């Protein structure tokens, strides 16, 4: 294999466009690998890991575009690079003169949509606070997708929002469903009687998707950001969102999902929830459920249980999980581990967190780049050890590149690497469907599974949870079939995947 590259100084394209072009290049006959990205530290490190590095990259800056191809010969490589340039030119032409007008400011957007009462903000963190202020001053709710917003700015913005009775969902809010409109990463859900408040992200996606698959539906799903229930922020948006759901006649059941709040915040939050007059399901991840039940609320044991309890309260009858324990045990009994370690490669941070907590009683030790209490911190997040559960959506992996729910390239690379380790017996991962996610994540991961088997000559057990609904644009049934055809054991929830892992490793021991 040979490597060819081209550098385009001061040439910018967004990460999603570059990811899609890179994917197209990898499909070309004779192309072994391709990196199409801005010259960020992360992308340069990726080139080094893939043995595609050139000393010419030493002078590259994040404002420069890098095209690199690994191929069977120079002719194939040059053809792939030319194809990449052609695709980039077509993309630029679509956004050039004659393209439909795209506003470059909130004021311009408001002129196009004068009745809009919500703004989605996704700009670098240092600019996000000012944009949020502009929206709040104009009387609009905010979904603040941006991260790297200081906690002092968050407090100031949320105090401002509360005075105006407006929501600030975030910062770092990746999921919300407002009046059946999915925002950022979200799934197609049914309308129904259940309203949710959560930090947002895959925890919120998992519960809303499961509620839909269990036959019920959603009024609102409000993400508030991971720090909202900290002592400094004081749960300001959680309290406001809970009151909004309490006042909503369509909402019959409220679900609250969060990491354990600061002790001072719990008192105010529970006082507010007691006055709601509606059933409330609470899942404080990793917290003592007795604290919740003593306060008079329904305590959920995990994300799937939160969905089950909410549906029961909304419909008046008990429901069973989407996959029975007996079926999970049968699937576990049918596999044999060729190694003693688990490697779990998550794109969803909440799912990664949940897996760590539930598996601590099964695995002797767990390493992670985002360890929960009782797990060990991974010194080098790019190098697994022992039983390892990694959040590939963490900031370490997303600097300068798209989130793994959008761009699977590094997770594919990591999966192939893990499969070659003779100590690895199982590789688990999540496939998150819905708006914002890759159009065929199952296809991409299935390709990586096949490549891993071919290159390593090994066949660890591959298992995956699919987060999604039948209405999602990726087609849930097709995604399940794609993974099954690649020999991946699939599960309808993260908890059912974790139970499978528990049974397999308990039997091994």
C-alpha positions as CSV (number, residue, x, y, z in Angstrom):
1,X,0.0,0.0,0.0
2,X,1.2,3.5,-0.7
3,X,0.1,6.9,0.7
4,X,-0.6,10.1,-1.3
5,X,-1.8,13.4,0.1
6,X,-2.7,16.9,-0.9
7,X,-2.9,20.0,1.4
8,X,-5.3,22.8,0.7
9,X,-4.2,25.9,2.7
10,X,-6.8,28.2,4.2
11,X,-9.7,26.0,2.9
12,X,-12.5,25.2,5.3
13,X,-15.4,22.7,5.1
14,X,-17.6,21.5,7.9
15,X,-16.8,18.2,9.5
16,X,-20.0,16.4,8.3
17,X,-19.2,17.3,4.7
18,X,-15.6,16.0,5.1
19,X,-16.8,12.8,6.8
20,X,-19.2,12.0,3.9
21,X,-16.5,12.6,1.3
22,X,-14.0,10.4,3.3
23,X,-16.7,7.7,3.4
24,X,-17.1,7.9,-0.4
25,X,-13.3,7.5,-1.0
26,X,-13.1,4.4,1.2
27,X,-15.7,2.7,-1.1
28,X,-13.4,3.1,-4.1
29,X,-11.7,-0.1,-5.3
30,X,-8.1,-0.3,-4.2
31,X,-8.5,2.3,-1.4
32,X,-7.5,1.0,2.0
33,X,-8.1,4.1,4.0
34,X,-8.7,7.8,3.6
35,X,-8.6,10.9,5.9
36,X,-10.4,14.0,4.7
37,X,-10.3,16.7,7.4
38,X,-9.0,20.0,8.7
39,X,-5.4,20.1,10.0
40,X,-6.4,19.8,13.7
41,X,-4.1,18.1,16.2
42,X,-6.6,15.2,16.4
43,X,-6.6,14.6,12.6
44,X,-2.8,14.8,12.4
45,X,-2.6,12.3,15.3
46,X,-5.0,10.0,13.4
47,X,-2.8,10.1,10.3
48,X,0.1,9.0,12.5
49,X,-1.9,6.1,14.0
50,X,-2.9,5.0,10.5
51,X,0.7,5.2,9.2
52,X,-0.4,7.8,6.7
53,X,1.7,10.7,8.2
54,X,4.1,12.9,6.1
55,X,6.5,15.5,7.4
56,X,4.8,18.0,5.2
57,X,1.9,17.9,7.8
58,X,4.3,19.6,10.3
59,X,3.4,23.0,8.9
60,X,-0.3,22.4,8.6
61,X,-2.7,24.5,10.7
62,X,-6.4,23.9,11.7
63,X,-7.4,26.3,8.9
64,X,-5.8,24.0,6.2
65,X,-7.6,21.1,4.6
66,X,-5.8,17.7,4.4
67,X,-6.6,15.0,1.9
68,X,-4.8,11.7,2.4
69,X,-5.3,8.3,0.8
70,X,-3.8,4.9,1.4
71,X,-4.2,2.7,-1.7
72,X,-2.8,-0.2,-3.6
73,X,-0.9,1.9,-6.0
74,X,-0.2,5.5,-7.1
75,X,-2.8,5.5,-9.8
76,X,-5.6,4.6,-7.5
77,X,-4.5,7.0,-4.8
78,X,-4.3,9.9,-7.2
79,X,-7.7,9.1,-8.7
80,X,-9.2,9.1,-5.2
81,X,-7.6,12.4,-4.3
82,X,-9.0,13.9,-7.6
83,X,-12.4,12.5,-6.8
84,X,-12.2,14.2,-3.3
85,X,-11.4,17.5,-4.9
86,X,-14.3,17.1,-7.4
87,X,-16.7,16.4,-4.5
88,X,-15.5,19.4,-2.6
89,X,-16.0,21.7,-5.7
90,X,-19.5,20.4,-6.1
91,X,-20.2,21.1,-2.4
92,X,-18.8,24.7,-2.7
93,X,-20.9,25.3,-5.9
94,X,-24.1,24.4,-4.0
95,X,-23.3,27.1,-1.4
96,X,-22.0,29.7,-3.8
97,X,-23.7,32.5,-5.8
98,X,-27.3,31.6,-6.7
99,X,-27.7,29.3,-3.7
100,X,-30.7,29.9,-1.4
101,X,-30.0,32.6,1.2
102,X,-28.8,31.5,4.6
103,X,-29.0,34.1,7.4
104,X,-25.7,34.8,9.1
105,X,-27.2,36.3,12.3
106,X,-30.2,35.8,14.6
107,X,-31.6,39.1,13.2
108,X,-31.5,37.7,9.7
109,X,-33.1,34.5,10.8
110,X,-35.9,36.4,12.6
111,X,-36.7,38.2,9.4
112,X,-37.3,34.9,7.7
113,X,-39.2,33.3,10.6
114,X,-40.7,36.2,12.5
115,X,-43.0,33.9,14.5
116,X,-40.2,31.6,15.7
117,X,-39.9,31.6,19.5
118,X,-36.9,29.3,19.9
119,X,-33.3,29.6,18.8
120,X,-30.8,26.7,18.4
121,X,-27.3,27.9,19.1
122,X,-24.3,25.9,17.9
123,X,-21.2,28.2,17.8
124,X,-17.8,27.9,19.6
125,X,-18.3,28.2,23.3
126,X,-16.6,31.6,23.7
127,X,-19.3,33.1,21.5
128,X,-22.3,31.1,22.7
129,X,-23.1,33.2,25.8
130,X,-23.6,36.4,23.8
131,X,-25.8,34.7,21.2
132,X,-27.9,33.3,24.0
133,X,-28.3,36.7,25.5
134,X,-29.5,38.1,22.1
135,X,-32.1,35.3,21.9
136,X,-33.3,35.8,25.5
137,X,-33.5,39.6,25.1
138,X,-35.7,39.0,22.0
139,X,-38.0,36.8,24.1
140,X,-37.0,33.4,22.6
141,X,-36.3,30.1,24.2
142,X,-32.8,28.7,23.6
143,X,-31.4,25.3,22.9
144,X,-27.7,25.8,23.6
145,X,-26.0,23.0,21.7
146,X,-22.5,24.6,22.2
147,X,-20.1,23.2,24.8
148,X,-17.2,24.9,26.5
149,X,-19.5,27.6,28.0
150,X,-18.3,28.6,31.5
151,X,-20.4,27.7,34.5
152,X,-20.5,31.4,35.5
153,X,-22.0,32.3,32.1
154,X,-24.4,29.4,32.4
155,X,-25.6,30.7,35.8
156,X,-26.0,34.2,34.5
157,X,-27.9,33.1,31.4
158,X,-30.3,30.8,33.3
159,X,-31.0,33.5,35.9
160,X,-31.8,35.8,33.0
161,X,-34.0,33.2,31.4
162,X,-36.0,32.4,34.6
163,X,-36.8,36.1,35.0
164,X,-38.3,36.0,31.5
165,X,-39.9,32.6,32.0
166,X,-37.8,31.2,29.1
167,X,-35.9,28.0,28.7
168,X,-32.2,27.7,28.3
169,X,-31.7,24.1,27.3
170,X,-28.0,23.5,27.8
171,X,-25.1,24.3,27.4
172,X,-24.0,21.1,25.7
173,X,-27.7,20.1,25.1
174,X,-27.7,17.5,22.3
175,X,-31.3,16.4,22.5
176,X,-34.7,17.8,22.8
177,X,-38.2,17.2,21.4
178,X,-40.5,20.3,21.6
179,X,-44.1,20.1,20.4
180,X,-43.1,16.9,18.4
181,X,-40.2,18.8,16.7
182,X,-36.9,16.9,17.2
183,X,-33.9,19.2,17.8
184,X,-30.3,18.1,17.2
185,X,-29.9,14.4,18.0
186,X,-33.4,13.0,18.5
187,X,-35.6,10.2,17.4
188,X,-39.0,10.1,15.7
189,X,-41.4,9.5,18.6
190,X,-45.1,9.1,19.0
191,X,-47.2,11.8,20.6
192,X,-48.5,10.8,24.0
193,X,-49.0,11.6,27.6
194,X,-45.4,11.5,29.0
195,X,-43.1,14.5,29.5
196,X,-39.4,14.3,30.2
197,X,-36.8,16.5,31.7
198,X,-33.1,15.3,31.5
199,X,-29.6,16.5,31.1
200,X,-30.2,15.5,27.5
201,X,-28.1,13.2,25.2
202,X,-28.4,9.5,24.7
203,X,-30.1,9.0,28.1
204,X,-33.0,11.1,26.9
205,X,-33.0,9.5,23.5
206,X,-33.0,6.0,25.0
207,X,-36.0,6.6,27.2
208,X,-38.1,8.5,24.6
209,X,-37.3,5.8,22.0
210,X,-38.2,3.0,24.4
211,X,-41.5,4.7,25.4
212,X,-42.5,4.9,21.7
213,X,-41.5,1.2,21.1
214,X,-43.5,0.2,24.2
215,X,-46.6,1.8,22.7
216,X,-46.9,5.1,24.5
217,X,-45.7,8.6,23.5
218,X,-44.2,11.9,24.4
219,X,-45.5,15.4,25.0
220,X,-42.2,17.2,25.5
221,X,-38.6,16.0,26.0
222,X,-36.6,18.9,27.6
223,X,-32.8,18.8,27.9
224,X,-31.4,21.1,30.5
225,X,-27.6,20.4,30.3
226,X,-25.4,18.2,32.5
227,X,-24.6,20.9,35.1
228,X,-28.1,22.2,35.7
229,X,-28.6,20.2,38.9
230,X,-25.2,21.2,40.3
231,X,-25.1,23.3,43.5
232,X,-24.1,26.4,41.6
233,X,-26.8,26.3,38.9
234,X,-29.4,25.1,41.4
235,X,-31.6,23.2,39.0
236,X,-33.0,26.4,37.6
237,X,-34.0,24.9,34.2
238,X,-35.1,21.6,35.7
239,X,-37.5,23.4,38.0
240,X,-38.8,25.6,35.2
241,X,-39.2,22.7,32.8
242,X,-41.0,20.5,35.5
243,X,-43.4,23.4,36.2
244,X,-44.1,23.7,32.4
245,X,-44.9,20.0,32.3
246,X,-47.1,20.4,35.4
247,X,-49.0,23.2,33.7
248,X,-49.4,21.2,30.5
249,X,-52.8,19.5,30.4
250,X,-51.5,17.0,27.8
251,X,-48.8,15.7,30.1
252,X,-50.1,13.0,32.5
253,X,-46.7,11.5,33.7
254,X,-43.4,13.3,34.2
255,X,-40.0,11.5,34.0
256,X,-36.8,13.1,35.4
257,X,-33.4,11.7,34.4
258,X,-30.2,13.0,35.9
259,X,-27.0,12.2,37.7
260,X,-27.5,12.7,41.4
261,X,-28.2,16.4,42.1
262,X,-26.3,18.4,44.7
263,X,-27.9,17.7,48.1
264,X,-29.1,21.3,48.4
265,X,-30.8,21.1,45.0
266,X,-32.7,17.9,45.9
267,X,-34.8,19.6,48.6
268,X,-36.0,22.4,46.3
269,X,-36.5,19.9,43.4
270,X,-38.5,17.4,45.4
271,X,-40.7,20.2,47.0
272,X,-41.5,21.4,43.5
273,X,-42.3,17.9,42.2
274,X,-44.6,17.1,45.2
275,X,-46.7,20.1,44.3
276,X,-47.1,19.0,40.7
277,X,-50.0,16.7,41.3
278,X,-49.0,14.2,38.6
279,X,-47.1,10.9,38.8
280,X,-43.3,11.4,38.6
281,X,-40.7,8.8,37.7
282,X,-37.2,9.6,38.8
283,X,-33.9,8.0,37.7
284,X,-30.9,9.6,39.4
285,X,-28.1,7.6,37.8
286,X,-26.1,5.8,40.5
287,X,-28.2,7.2,43.4
288,X,-29.9,5.4,46.2
289,X,-33.5,4.7,45.0
290,X,-34.8,4.8,48.6
291,X,-34.2,8.5,48.7
292,X,-36.6,8.9,45.8
293,X,-39.3,6.5,47.1
294,X,-39.3,8.1,50.5
295,X,-40.0,11.4,48.9
296,X,-43.1,9.8,47.2
297,X,-41.9,9.3,43.7
298,X,-41.4,6.3,41.5
299,X,-37.7,5.3,41.5
300,X,-36.4,3.7,38.3
301,X,-33.5,1.2,38.4
302,X,-32.2,2.1,34.9
303,X,-33.1,3.8,31.7
304,X,-35.3,1.0,30.4
305,X,-37.1,0.7,33.7
306,X,-37.8,4.5,33.6
307,X,-39.5,4.0,30.3
308,X,-41.5,0.9,31.6
309,X,-42.6,2.7,34.7
310,X,-43.7,5.8,32.8
311,X,-45.7,3.7,30.3
312,X,-47.4,1.8,33.2
313,X,-48.4,5.0,35.0
314,X,-49.6,6.5,31.7
315,X,-51.6,3.5,30.5
316,X,-52.6,1.8,33.8
317,X,-51.1,-1.6,33.1
318,X,-47.8,-3.3,33.6
319,X,-45.6,-3.8,30.5
320,X,-42.8,-6.3,29.8
321,X,-39.3,-5.3,28.5
322,X,-38.9,-5.5,24.8
323,X,-36.6,-8.6,25.2
324,X,-37.4,-11.2,27.9
325,X,-34.6,-12.3,30.3
326,X,-35.0,-15.9,29.1
327,X,-34.3,-14.9,25.5
328,X,-31.2,-12.9,26.6
329,X,-30.0,-16.0,28.5
330,X,-30.5,-18.2,25.5
331,X,-28.5,-15.8,23.3
332,X,-25.7,-15.8,25.9
333,X,-25.7,-19.6,26.1
334,X,-25.2,-19.8,22.3
335,X,-21.8,-17.9,22.2
336,X,-18.3,-18.8,23.3
337,X,-15.7,-16.2,24.2
338,X,-12.3,-16.6,22.5
339,X,-10.7,-14.2,25.1
340,X,-11.3,-13.1,28.7
341,X,-11.8,-9.3,28.2
342,X,-14.7,-7.0,27.2
343,X,-14.2,-4.0,25.1
344,X,-17.2,-1.7,24.8
345,X,-17.1,1.2,22.3
346,X,-19.9,3.7,23.0
347,X,-20.9,6.8,21.2
348,X,-23.5,7.6,23.9
349,X,-22.0,9.0,27.1
350,X,-25.0,8.1,29.3
351,X,-25.1,4.5,27.9
352,X,-21.4,4.2,28.6
353,X,-22.0,5.4,32.2
354,X,-25.0,3.0,32.6
355,X,-22.9,0.0,31.3
356,X,-20.1,0.7,33.8
357,X,-22.4,0.8,36.8
358,X,-24.4,-2.3,35.9
359,X,-21.3,-4.4,35.1
360,X,-19.3,-3.7,38.2
361,X,-20.6,-6.8,39.9
362,X,-19.8,-9.0,37.0
363,X,-16.3,-8.0,35.8
364,X,-13.4,-7.9,38.3
365,X,-12.3,-4.5,37.2
366,X,-13.4,-2.0,34.6
367,X,-11.3,0.7,32.9
368,X,-12.7,3.8,31.2
369,X,-11.8,7.2,30.0
370,X,-14.9,8.5,31.8
371,X,-15.0,6.2,34.9
372,X,-17.9,6.1,37.3
373,X,-17.2,5.5,41.0
374,X,-15.6,2.0,41.4
375,X,-14.1,2.0,37.9
376,X,-10.5,2.9,37.0
377,X,-9.3,5.8,34.9
378,X,-7.7,4.8,31.6
379,X,-4.3,6.6,31.4
380,X,-4.3,6.7,27.6
381,X,-7.9,6.8,26.2
382,X,-6.6,5.7,22.8
383,X,-5.2,2.4,24.3
384,X,-7.5,-0.1,26.0
385,X,-6.6,-2.4,28.8
386,X,-8.4,-5.2,30.6
387,X,-12.1,-4.9,30.6
388,X,-12.6,-1.5,29.0
389,X,-15.7,0.6,28.5
390,X,-15.0,3.8,26.5
391,X,-17.1,6.9,25.7
392,X,-15.9,7.8,22.2
393,X,-18.2,10.9,22.3
394,X,-16.0,12.4,25.0
395,X,-14.3,15.7,24.2
396,X,-10.9,13.9,23.9
397,X,-12.1,12.2,20.7
398,X,-14.3,15.0,19.2
399,X,-11.8,17.9,19.1
400,X,-11.5,18.8,15.4
401,X,-13.8,16.1,14.2
402,X,-17.5,15.1,14.2
403,X,-19.1,13.2,17.0
404,X,-19.0,9.4,16.5
405,X,-22.8,9.3,16.1
406,X,-22.1,11.3,12.9
407,X,-18.6,10.0,11.9
408,X,-17.8,6.4,12.7
409,X,-14.3,6.5,11.3
410,X,-12.4,6.3,14.5
411,X,-14.7,3.9,16.1
412,X,-14.3,1.6,13.1
413,X,-10.5,1.9,13.4
414,X,-10.7,1.2,17.2
415,X,-13.0,-1.9,16.7
416,X,-10.5,-3.4,14.2
417,X,-7.7,-2.8,16.6
418,X,-9.5,-4.3,19.6
419,X,-10.4,-7.4,17.6
420,X,-6.7,-8.1,17.0
421,X,-6.0,-8.3,20.7
422,X,-5.9,-12.1,21.6
423,X,-7.2,-11.2,25.1
424,X,-10.5,-9.7,23.8
425,X,-13.5,-12.0,23.9
426,X,-16.3,-9.6,23.2
427,X,-16.7,-6.2,21.5
428,X,-19.9,-4.3,22.3
429,X,-21.1,-1.0,20.8
430,X,-24.2,1.2,20.4
431,X,-25.9,2.2,17.2
432,X,-27.8,5.4,17.7
433,X,-30.4,6.2,15.1
434,X,-32.5,9.4,14.5
435,X,-32.0,12.9,13.2
436,X,-28.4,14.1,13.2
437,X,-27.0,10.6,13.3
438,X,-25.1,8.8,10.5
439,X,-27.6,7.7,7.7
440,X,-26.3,4.1,7.9
441,X,-24.4,3.5,11.1
442,X,-25.2,-0.2,11.1
443,X,-23.7,-0.6,7.7
444,X,-20.5,1.2,8.7
445,X,-20.1,-0.9,11.9
446,X,-20.9,-4.1,10.0
447,X,-18.2,-3.3,7.5
448,X,-15.7,-2.7,10.4
449,X,-16.7,-6.1,11.9
450,X,-16.0,-7.9,8.7
451,X,-12.7,-6.1,8.3
452,X,-11.8,-7.0,11.8
453,X,-12.4,-10.7,11.3
454,X,-10.5,-10.7,8.0
455,X,-7.5,-8.8,9.2
456,X,-7.1,-10.4,12.6
457,X,-8.1,-14.0,11.7
458,X,-10.1,-13.9,15.0
459,X,-13.8,-13.8,15.7
460,X,-14.6,-12.3,19.1
461,X,-18.3,-12.0,20.0
462,X,-19.8,-8.8,18.6
463,X,-22.9,-7.4,20.3
464,X,-24.8,-4.1,19.9
465,X,-27.7,-2.2,21.2
466,X,-29.7,-0.2,18.7
467,X,-31.3,3.0,20.0
468,X,-34.1,4.1,17.7
469,X,-37.7,3.8,16.6
470,X,-39.5,2.5,13.5
471,X,-40.0,6.0,12.3
472,X,-36.4,7.0,12.3
473,X,-34.9,7.8,8.9
474,X,-32.3,5.0,9.0
475,X,-35.1,2.3,9.1
476,X,-34.7,0.4,12.4
477,X,-35.6,-3.0,11.0
478,X,-33.0,-2.6,8.2
479,X,-30.3,-1.6,10.7
480,X,-31.1,-4.7,12.8
481,X,-30.8,-6.9,9.7
482,X,-27.6,-5.3,8.5
483,X,-25.9,-6.0,11.9
484,X,-27.4,-9.5,12.1
485,X,-26.1,-10.4,8.6
486,X,-22.6,-9.4,9.9
487,X,-22.9,-11.8,12.8
488,X,-23.6,-9.1,15.4
489,X,-26.0,-10.0,18.2
490,X,-28.4,-7.1,18.6
491,X,-30.5,-5.8,21.5
492,X,-33.3,-3.3,21.7
493,X,-32.0,-1.5,24.8
494,X,-28.7,-0.8,26.5
495,X,-29.9,-2.7,29.6
496,X,-30.7,-5.9,27.6
497,X,-27.2,-5.7,26.0
498,X,-25.6,-5.4,29.4
499,X,-27.6,-8.3,30.7
500,X,-26.3,-10.4,27.8
501,X,-22.7,-9.4,28.7
502,X,-23.4,-10.3,32.4
503,X,-24.7,-13.8,31.5
504,X,-21.8,-14.5,29.0
505,X,-19.0,-13.4,31.4
506,X,-20.6,-15.0,34.5
507,X,-20.8,-18.3,32.6
508,X,-17.1,-17.8,31.6
509,X,-16.2,-17.4,35.2
